[in-house]
Amino acid sequence: MKFLVPIDGSESSRRAVEHVIRLARRGDPPEIHLLNVRGQVDAWEVRRFLSDTEIAKMQIHEGEEEIRANCALVESAGLAYQVKVMAGPVAETVARYADEQGCDIIIMGTHGRGGLSKLLMGSVAGEVVEKANVPVTLVK
C-alpha cells in the first residue's frame, strides 16, 4: 500500500501522519510518501530582491523545516518513507504527485495553516478531494 501524506507543518498534518503510522502497524509495511508543497511566489516585493534560484532554495529549506518533525514520527515508528518538497498550486501538485508515484491513497489533515476562510473542510483539502484520482482520507 502506498500512502501519500501532504505535510504543511500544522497540527492537523501531524495527526494525519500518526493515522498512517497506526494503519501501517496493522498490515504489510507500507510505502509512505511525505510531501510538502510550497505555493508559488509571485509577489513583486519578493521577486524584486530575490532571483528564481534564491526563491527555490528558500522554499525547499522552508519545506524541509515543516516536514522534519513528521519525519521523526515515522522514523520512531520504524517505518521507511520518502520525502519530497515541491512548488506549485498545492491541490493540483498533490494530486499529480499521487498519480506519478502510483499512490493508493492520500491521507491528509482537514485544516492546514489557513485562517478563518479555511473553516470546515479547508479549501486545499476540498480541492485535493476534487482533483485526486485516488481515495482521500481526511483526518480531523
N, C-alpha and C positions, 0 to 999 in steps of 0.2 A: 504494500500500500504506500503510495506517495502522497505525503501531506505538504501543502503549501500554507505557510503561516505568514501573512503580511505583518510587519512589525513597524510601529510608529513611535515607540518609546512610551506609550501610555500604559496605564494600569490595565486597561481592557485588553491590549495586545499581550500583556504578560499572562493574563488569565487564559487566553487562547493557547499559549504555549503550554501552560500547565495542563490544559484539557488534552492536548496532543500527547503529552507525556503519560497521562492516565490511560489513554486509548492504546498507546504503544505497549504498555505493560500487560495488556490483555491478549496480545496475539504475537504474530511473527514480527521481527524487527522491521520497523517502517523506514522509508526514506523520507527524511524531513528536510524541507527547504524553508529557510528563514529569509524573507525578502523585505527590504526596506526600499520604498520608492520615494524619491525626492521630487517634489514639484518643480517644474521648470522655472528658472529665474528670468523674469522678463523686465523687472524694474529698472528703469533707466538710471536710477541713482546708484544701483549696484554695477550695472554694465558700464557705466562711465568710468569707474575706477578699477574694475577687475576684468581680466581677459577671460575668454571662454575656458581656457585651461585652468586658471585660478579658481573659477567658479566650480568647475567639475571636481577639482581636488577638495575644495571646501565641502561640497555636497557629499562626496564619498566619506570624508572624515566625519561629518555630522551623522551620516547614516550608520557608520560603524559604531559610533558612540551610542546611538539609540538602540542598536541591536545587541550590544555587548552583554548586558545583564541577562537577556534571554538566551544567549549562547551558553552562559554559565549554568542556567537552569537545565538545559538539555544535556550539557556535559555531566552535570552532577547526577543525572538520571542514567548515565552510561550509554546514551544513545548517540549514534552518528548523525551528522547533519551537514548541510551545505548552506553557505551564506552568500547573498547577492545584494548589492546596492545598485539601484538603477535610478535614472532620472526620466521624467516624462509625466504624462497625465496619469494619475495614480490608478484609478479603476481599470483603465484600458491596459496599463502596463502589468498590473496584477493578473488580469485575465489572459493576456498574451503570454506571460511567463508560464502560467499554469499549462497552457496548450503546448508551448515549446518544450517543456520539461516532462510532459505526459503525466501531470499530477492527477490523482484520482479525486481529490477533494481539496477545497480551500477552507481553512478554519481561521476565523478572524474575530476580533473584538467588535462589539457593536458601536462603540464610541471611541474615537481617537482623541486627538488633541484639539479638535474644533471647539468653537464657542457655542453659545445658545442656539445658533441657527442650525446646529447639527443634532438637535434633540431627536428623540425617538430612535430610529434605527441608525441614524448617521448617514449623511449623504454619500460618503465614499462606500460604506458597506452596502447601501442600497444599489449604487451603481455597479459594484462588483457582482451582486446577485443578478442584475440585469444582463451584464456583459459576459459573464463566465459561461463556459460550455461544460463545466463540471459542477457537481453539487457544492453548495457553500453552506457551511455551518457557522452561525453567528453565536459567539459566546458573550453572555451578558457580563 
